[in-house]
């Protein structure tokens, strides 16, 4: 059996509620089914929309004991035909928060904990959450976030099952870290060469995020059922499928199965997994100086900001109107077109449509106590674009070897129910 975190962490004993007589008795009769593993497994669900609603409902009814939900959107009227957890009275509420409440209500495992993240996974959620996961279920509707989640799962060798729908059709990709092909191996090149949300213009970002895909509830229900069943097979080691794409053509009632081959040029397969991570007493609100003084004691002095995290930091920009430079000190993803203009041009409302002076920015990718501006060293790490509970790569200036440090002080704030539950378990 594969050594999942749930199995490593717990001495699995028979559930007090007998599989023969309890509420899970029917599934307990399935050959190979292990309800104790389902109970103790930790599942991350990225996306709480059409597929996410169905997937969360399925996880709750199966008795999954640890669920983490990620979504940044609010509920709209157009969502209601495909979201079993939401009603007409919920329009305008945040999907992640409300989905967590509803999953707690219907979960048949009394000890289940359900945490959530309401925000952008790419820029706002640290790797530490994924390190707790036994499996990640993708229920997303955009390529960029899919690519990012795939990268994090590759980084920590976590099984990742991605589900997608379009009209009557649906697809499930079942991937297992470096052992199989990944989402990037299987994706057309344009999907990862064009980073949709990296546009510096906020209006363009919003327009790109409002693409509508024709979907129907039957497809989201079917794809979710297949996705969660594959997750159970992996966790319980019931003839799991790895490195496979399952595609359903709903119009023709035809299902196809394709291998997901490893692309030798895939960037994610060329990076080593992060098997060893050092937990620290710091949070994203700790200053960069405090953090680097701590890592320097281990001989690791250079924080590699954008090499593996995609979170570069802009120090200086040049006004496209007059050419004047100004300091800005902002993470790249928070810098938009208007930020390039100097204060004088903004006050005079002079804006160049043709960018006569090509905008230029100066970004930092490597931060150290010796080479970084003291003003930047005294910034909280959050201001550098490093999210809470993140794992930060720090390099030795002498050997160029890397060590990975987690901002562990954010743990309880990001995963409050999970941290309380597992703290109690460890105290027993």
Number of C-alpha atoms within 10 A of each C-alpha: 9 10 10 19 17 21 17 10 14 13 9 14 8 11 12 7 11 12 17 12 10 12 16 18 14 11 14 17 12 10 9 12 17 21 21 20 21 22 20 21 23 24 24 24 25 27 25 30 27 27 31 31 25 25 28 31 20 20 25 23 15 20 22 27 24 27 24 26 24 27 24 16 17 18 22 15 13 9 16 18 13 21 21 20 23 22 13 11 9 16 16 12 14 18 28 26 20 18 27 22 14 18 23 19 11 16 22 18 19 12 15 20 24 27 22 24 20 17 15 13 20 20 18 16 20 25 22 23 17 23 20 18 22 24 26 23 25 28 29 24 20 14 15 19 21 21 19 19 23 25 22 22 26 26 22 19 22 23 27 26 27 25 27 23 26 15 16 19 23 21 23 22 27 29 27 21 24 21 14 21 25 31 27 21 19 16 12 10 10 8 15 15 9 12 13 16 17 16 16 16 15 16 11 13 14 11 9 14 12 8 9 8 10 8 18 16 19 14 23 28 21 18 27 31 18 15 26 20 16 21 26 22 15 22 24 21 15 17 10 14 16 21 20 20 21 19 20 21 15 15 9 9 9 10 13 10 13 11 15 20 13 18 15 11 9 15 11 23 22 10 13 12 17 16 10 10 15 13 15 15 12 20 22 24 17 17 19 24 20 16 23 19 14 16 21 16 9 10 16 24 25 24 24 21 21 15 12 14 22 16 21 23 27 21 18 17 23 21 27 24 21 18 18 17 17 17 14 16 20 18 20 20 18 15 20 14 14 14 18 24 25 21 13 12 16 14 9 8 10 13 15 14 8 9 13 12 14 13 17 14 19 14 17 20 17 18 22 21 18 10 10 14 12 12 9 17 21 13 17 19 23 17 17 23 22 26 24 26 27 24 25 24 22 25 23 17 13 9 9 12 12 17 20 19 20 24 27 19 18 21 19 13 11 20 19 15 19 21 16 12 14 13 11 9 11 9 6 6
